[in-house]
Amino acid sequence: MDAITPVVIATLGAGTPLIYAALGELVTEKAGVLNLGVEGMMLVGAIVAFILVLTTGSTTVGVAGAAVAGALMALLFAFVTLTLQANQVAAGLALAIFGTGASAFIGKGYIGVALERATPAGFTLPIDIPLVGPLLQALHPLVYLSWLVFAGVSWFLARSRVGLALRAVGESPGSAHAVGYPVIRIRYLATLFGGAMAGIGGAYLSVVYAPLWLEGMVAGRGWIALALVVFATWRPARVMLGAYLFGGITIIQFFAQGAGVGVASQFMSMLPYLATIVVLILISRDATRMRLNAPVSLGKPFHPSS
Amino acid sequence: MRIIDRREFLKSASSLGVAALGARAIDAFAQDVLNIGVVHQFPIGEVGWETQQALGWKAIEAAFGGKVKVTAVADVQQAQDAERVFRELASRGNKLIFGTTFSQMAPMLKVARALPGTHFDCCASVTTTKNMGAFEARNYEATYLAGVVAGRMTKSNVLGWVGAFPVPQVLWRLNGFMIGAHSVNPKAVCNVIWINTWNDPAKEKDAVAALVSQGADVLAGSPNTPVQGVAAEERGAWSIANCSDFSKFVTKRQLTGDILDWRSAYVESARDELAGKWKAQDRFRGLGEGGFCTMAPYNPAIPAEVVADVKQREADIIAGKLKVFAGPLKDRDGKERVAAGASLPDKEIRSINWVVGGVNGAFPKS
């Protein structure tokens, strides 16, 4: 293998959990719901997937279970914020903390247990193409699935009728309600989708990547995913770019360290957040661009009677 | 034996609140059982740091049976919580209390000062007082032997080390490893990646991938989990376990490992306490009978003469004939750290902040 291929493979791997979590959160936020509990939902997804794979031996069951578990966490959040009209920021932070504790509790008996490793998934090409060949061989199906999710979310938001309704709900829930869209139901579904995606992102970490369970093993990726949505100014394509950028920063830093290049790794760990702050400054200076992409009613509760 | 976590422990503590005085009196008079408390920072898993600590206090029960009662409180993550748990354990009549990690040193010091009648022992503590002892492993002796194996087994002459943080406990192991490898293979180098976390297995895996793709074929470091070994095995590289034996997970390509064994630390403290002659000691021990580290089984792929050589060196270390940090020894910048004929004093080993030549990689100042 040449010098670039391993970096590319590792970057694609490191970016994948961020893609799931951030695309899910993007859809949630486009509907006007700010769910800060991504870290918690990812952790619950991670432990549920781990236990399911350990007991059933099937990665598919594990990933599906993680999606359901993440969606259930999101349902809790949706009930509190959409039905009971609680503050979304407070509820989201509570969800993150709750998920951290709940996953630790569920995973009590699974610490330090390692999974039977699945045979390396991926395709082997009949002919050897540099970069592409080894790439296809090394990538897990969940990486491909993340690309499909990206295509799906992009199409859904930009081209589909329901996507348009969802965006309308995020922009102006009052008007959407007036023309007959079920605002609360759409927000519920968007939030559930976000939870399911976060669950899959967590599952990728515990089942495909590590594969083992450790308390808090999501290690801040949920928060990076949140930052990523802002960094991407609510555009799916930029989410992809940002996920690989943020994932790649860690990887490049490791490769640099291994090659003896001195970089302060603490500085590199803080780069994603720094980049997000820079983007926030940029978009807040350009009011039009901000208005074009950011859901106007993000985080604001809606009640049909108001 | 009882293992409880922090929440359950504090809950029962508060419900006992009113009766606490009475309960304490009963503890003191009604039995001559020695109550011993242990505080773990994280849950006790199947392998890893906490597991090795638990093997230590379980050995107390095996050795003294009905004469002791051990209460282990797990998952006390924050130092301020540890302080409360130490106090609570003491007030419930535990005469001997163990801390299991460096971060418990400060809260334990505080509690020990306030409760001079209770005896404390803290793993990885760097301070002792009249009623608080310390125990720490000279596990650079074990990584030295692992380094000898690695130096012989590497084909690329590149070793890899995934480190959590560049603290002395990790640096003395890294130096031991490199000195061992150099003693048999002067061409060997060791590339180091610091991941700045104890519990992000995904990053450990990425770091292993980076090291292997840059030519490393024997991976060591400070993993508390089998992740590193598993990732190395997937890429056809060898690995060295740390803390616990990971050969159950790394079935083919684990060469050996430096294993922590705290049994004698726990058992001796309990024995002295039972005999009424416990004294605060600073125990810093390596390989051998009653030591705090051992080697994991050697992989059958290691040639017999290499294993024989390593075993001979182990015997020499135990006999005191071989010192790992023996002079002349320079750090990688060429500065002489140990003069010829001398060896590094324990005090300097325990505050080591330099690495020997052959270690590549950036060192964030810790």
Boltz contact constraints between the chains, C-beta under 6 A:
constraints:
  - contact:
      token1: [A, 6]
      token2: [B, 213]
      max_distance: 6.0
  - contact:
      token1: [A, 10]
      token2: [B, 206]
      max_distance: 6.0
  - contact:
      token1: [A, 10]
      token2: [B, 209]
      max_distance: 6.0
  - contact:
      token1: [A, 111]
      token2: [B, 43]
      max_distance: 6.0
  - contact:
      token1: [A, 111]
      token2: [B, 45]
      max_distance: 6.0
  - contact:
      token1: [A, 112]
      token2: [B, 45]
      max_distance: 6.0
  - contact:
      token1: [A, 112]
      token2: [B, 46]
      max_distance: 6.0
  - contact:
      token1: [A, 112]
      token2: [B, 47]
      max_distance: 6.0
  - contact:
      token1: [A, 112]
      token2: [B, 48]
      max_distance: 6.0
  - contact:
      token1: [A, 113]
      token2: [B, 46]
      max_distance: 6.0
  - contact:
      token1: [A, 114]
      token2: [B, 226]
      max_distance: 6.0
  - contact:
      token1: [A, 114]
      token2: [B, 249]
      max_distance: 6.0
  - contact:
      token1: [A, 205]
      token2: [B, 202]
      max_distance: 6.0
  - contact:
      token1: [A, 209]
      token2: [B, 202]
      max_distance: 6.0
  - contact:
      token1: [A, 210]
      token2: [B, 201]
      max_distance: 6.0
  - contact:
      token1: [A, 210]
      token2: [B, 227]
      max_distance: 6.0
  - contact:
      token1: [A, 212]
      token2: [B, 201]
      max_distance: 6.0
  - contact:
      token1: [A, 214]
      token2: [B, 199]
      max_distance: 6.0
  - contact:
      token1: [A, 214]
      token2: [B, 201]
      max_distance: 6.0
  - contact:
      token1: [A, 217]
      token2: [B, 201]
      max_distance: 6.0
  - contact:
      token1: [A, 219]
      token2: [B, 200]
      max_distance: 6.0
  - contact:
      token1: [A, 251]
      token2: [B, 206]
      max_distance: 6.0
  - contact:
      token1: [A, 254]
      token2: [B, 193]
      max_distance: 6.0
  - contact:
      token1: [A, 254]
      token2: [B, 206]
      max_distance: 6.0
  - contact:
      token1: [A, 254]
      token2: [B, 207]
      max_distance: 6.0
  - contact:
      token1: [A, 254]
      token2: [B, 210]
      max_distance: 6.0
  - contact:
      token1: [A, 255]
      token2: [B, 210]
      max_distance: 6.0
  - contact:
      token1: [A, 257]
      token2: [B, 193]
      max_distance: 6.0
  - contact:
      token1: [A, 257]
      token2: [B, 361]
      max_distance: 6.0
  - contact:
      token1: [A, 257]
      token2: [B, 362]
      max_distance: 6.0
  - contact:
      token1: [A, 258]
      token2: [B, 191]
      max_distance: 6.0
  - contact:
      token1: [A, 258]
      token2: [B, 193]
      max_distance: 6.0
  - contact:
      token1: [A, 258]
      token2: [B, 210]
      max_distance: 6.0
  - contact:
      token1: [A, 258]
      token2: [B, 211]
      max_distance: 6.0
  - contact:
      token1: [A, 258]
      token2: [B, 214]
      max_distance: 6.0
  - contact:
      token1: [A, 260]
      token2: [B, 360]
      max_distance: 6.0
  - contact:
      token1: [A, 260]
      token2: [B, 361]
      max_distance: 6.0
  - contact:
      token1: [A, 262]
      token2: [B, 362]
      max_distance: 6.0
  - contact:
      token1: [A, 265]
      token2: [B, 194]
      max_distance: 6.0
  - contact:
      token1: [A, 265]
      token2: [B, 196]
      max_distance: 6.0
